[in-house]
Amino acid sequence: MPAWIWIFVIITGSLFAIKMAYVLCTAMVLPTTQGALFVSTSRARIRAFIKAVPMKTGEILVDLGCGDGRILRQAHKCYRIKAIGYEVNLMAYLKARVLSLGFKNIEIRRRNFWSANLSEADVVVCYLYPDVMKKLSAKLKANLKPGAVIVACNFMLPGFEPSRVLHPAGTLHSDPVYIYRTG
Ligand SMILES: C[S@@+](CC[C@H](N)C(=O)[O-])C[C@H]1O[C@@H](n2cnc3c(N)ncnc32)[C@H](O)[C@@H]1O
């Protein structure tokens, strides 16, 4: 068989295997994620809310469902903060771990964030699914310290009044990013 056929078969097979791994990893955690798939926020959107939420060196940012950890890395690079991500999807978790190698102040935890203690967090970021936002509001109200900032991508947190709503320019979808401050 000519070499190009082998190359084609290997590339197509690899892409298929990656897709299957994504489907499997996503399906396995659906009862926990309740519909929040492993989809990443665009870098333009992350840049926009990181700029809108200045942080001091040493403060703690937590991403509830951190995907590949890009928000953690971008916020850390910008403000030298400590960044913690919770992620249950194995594929997302492994990708986040690999991409964050060498970052000393980034911690990726393969854990369900519903059992996380968020009392030390200065900024909490979430990009989840509408069905969980009401339950998340209750957790954040009970857990967060006064003055903590919440960044909610795409979906509002019921019971909170946003202090700002961003519509980052230059993004493919101009879905809102809601910023809240706890009282
Ligand atoms: C839409 S993605 C967002 C990823 C990342 N925050 C970003 O904006 O690029 C949501 C992620 O949350 C994770 N997730 C959902 N519920 C979770 C839970 N209870 N504990 C940990 N991770 C969760 C999913 O596996 C998924 O990777």
The ligand as an SDF file (V2000), in Angstrom:
LIG
                    3D

 27 29  0  0  0  0  0  0  0  0999 V2000
  -18.5390   24.4000   29.5290 C   0  0  0  0  0  0  0  0  0  0  0  0
  -17.0950   23.6460   30.2580 S   0  0  0  0  0  0  0  0  0  0  0  0
  -16.1860   25.0630   30.7590 C   0  0  0  0  0  0  0  0  0  0  0  0
  -14.6990   24.8120   30.8670 C   0  0  0  0  0  0  0  0  0  0  0  0
  -13.8870   26.0060   31.3320 C   0  0  0  0  0  0  0  0  0  0  0  0
  -14.3940   26.5380   32.5720 N   0  0  0  0  0  0  0  0  0  0  0  0
  -13.8760   27.0910   30.2950 C   0  0  0  0  0  0  0  0  0  0  0  0
  -14.6780   28.0380   30.4300 O   0  0  0  0  0  0  0  0  0  0  0  0
  -13.0980   27.0040   29.3230 O   0  0  0  0  0  0  0  0  0  0  0  0
  -17.7800   23.0300   31.7850 C   0  0  0  0  0  0  0  0  0  0  0  0
  -16.8770   22.0170   32.4750 C   0  0  0  0  0  0  0  0  0  0  0  0
  -17.3640   21.8130   33.8040 O   0  0  0  0  0  0  0  0  0  0  0  0
  -17.1420   20.4730   34.1660 C   0  0  0  0  0  0  0  0  0  0  0  0
  -18.0610   20.1690   35.2710 N   0  0  0  0  0  0  0  0  0  0  0  0
  -19.4130   20.2650   35.2550 C   0  0  0  0  0  0  0  0  0  0  0  0
  -19.9280   19.9480   36.4510 N   0  0  0  0  0  0  0  0  0  0  0  0
  -18.8740   19.6450   37.2690 C   0  0  0  0  0  0  0  0  0  0  0  0
  -18.7710   19.2550   38.6400 C   0  0  0  0  0  0  0  0  0  0  0  0
  -19.8550   19.1090   39.3960 N   0  0  0  0  0  0  0  0  0  0  0  0
  -17.5220   19.0850   39.1640 N   0  0  0  0  0  0  0  0  0  0  0  0
  -16.4100   19.2650   38.3930 C   0  0  0  0  0  0  0  0  0  0  0  0
  -16.4540   19.6050   37.0770 N   0  0  0  0  0  0  0  0  0  0  0  0
  -17.6780   19.8080   36.5150 C   0  0  0  0  0  0  0  0  0  0  0  0
  -17.4340   19.7030   32.8760 C   0  0  0  0  0  0  0  0  0  0  0  0
  -16.8180   18.4350   32.8630 O   0  0  0  0  0  0  0  0  0  0  0  0
  -16.8650   20.6460   31.8050 C   0  0  0  0  0  0  0  0  0  0  0  0
  -15.5610   20.3240   31.4450 O   0  0  0  0  0  0  0  0  0  0  0  0
  1  2  1  0
  2  3  1  0
  2 10  1  0
  3  4  1  0
  4  5  1  0
  5  6  1  0
  5  7  1  0
  7  8  2  0
  7  9  1  0
 10 11  1  0
 11 12  1  0
 11 26  1  0
 12 13  1  0
 13 14  1  0
 13 24  1  0
 14 15  1  0
 14 23  1  0
 15 16  2  0
 16 17  1  0
 17 18  1  0
 17 23  2  0
 18 19  1  0
 18 20  2  0
 20 21  1  0
 21 22  2  0
 22 23  1  0
 24 25  1  0
 24 26  1  0
 26 27  1  0
M  CHG  2   2   1   9  -1
M  END
$$$$
